Amino acid sequence: MTEILSRAERDEALKQMTQSGWGEARDGEAIAKTFRFADFKDAFAFMSKVALCAEEMNHHPEWTNVYNRVEVVLSTHDAGGVTAEDIKLAQFMDEAATDA
Ligand SMILES: C[C@H](O)[C@H](O)[C@H]1CNC2=NC(N)=NC(=O)C2=N1
């Protein structure tokens, strides 16, 4: 079972990711980011790429899509907080978004 990150570990990971727009959510039990794309097609292409990675990782985002925006919240439900899996998926999302 993936171990939950300590607050210090999570804050350290977040420090690196804050530059790319990730922030704390749910009182530290999740991380969140809103991605904006040129249009719906690009937003959906991003979601399709991430969906395949999430399935591969067996680690899934909570997300909403409105036209060119994708709002994402990541947390490890089984652990009740932020784990390395969330950081790994967040990093994949950042890369997938730049490919859009
Ligand atoms: C049964 C299934 O393996 C688990 O529910 C997986 C699926 N995807 C998941 N996704 C996320 N974000 N957190 C989890 O704890 C999780 N657990």
The ligand as an SDF file (V2000), in Angstrom:
LIG
                    3D

 17 18  0  0  0  0  0  0  0  0999 V2000
   -9.8520   -0.9340   -6.3380 C   0  0  0  0  0  0  0  0  0  0  0  0
   -8.8710    0.0360   -6.9730 C   0  0  0  0  0  0  0  0  0  0  0  0
   -7.6380   -0.6170   -7.1960 O   0  0  0  0  0  0  0  0  0  0  0  0
   -8.5980    1.1880   -6.0230 C   0  0  0  0  0  0  0  0  0  0  0  0
   -9.8200    1.7950   -5.7040 O   0  0  0  0  0  0  0  0  0  0  0  0
   -7.6590    2.2410   -6.6480 C   0  0  0  0  0  0  0  0  0  0  0  0
   -8.2110    2.8270   -7.9180 C   0  0  0  0  0  0  0  0  0  0  0  0
   -7.7870    4.1840   -8.1800 N   0  0  0  0  0  0  0  0  0  0  0  0
   -7.4150    5.0160   -7.1920 C   0  0  0  0  0  0  0  0  0  0  0  0
   -7.2270    6.3240   -7.4180 N   0  0  0  0  0  0  0  0  0  0  0  0
   -6.9120    7.1800   -6.4370 C   0  0  0  0  0  0  0  0  0  0  0  0
   -6.7580    8.4940   -6.7040 N   0  0  0  0  0  0  0  0  0  0  0  0
   -6.7700    6.7390   -5.1960 N   0  0  0  0  0  0  0  0  0  0  0  0
   -6.9150    5.4530   -4.8410 C   0  0  0  0  0  0  0  0  0  0  0  0
   -6.7670    5.0980   -3.6660 O   0  0  0  0  0  0  0  0  0  0  0  0
   -7.2420    4.5080   -5.8740 C   0  0  0  0  0  0  0  0  0  0  0  0
   -7.4090    3.2210   -5.6280 N   0  0  0  0  0  0  0  0  0  0  0  0
  1  2  1  0
  2  3  1  0
  2  4  1  0
  4  5  1  0
  4  6  1  0
  6  7  1  0
  6 17  1  0
  7  8  1  0
  8  9  1  0
  9 10  2  0
  9 16  1  0
 10 11  1  0
 11 12  1  0
 11 13  2  0
 13 14  1  0
 14 15  2  0
 14 16  1  0
 16 17  2  0
M  END
$$$$
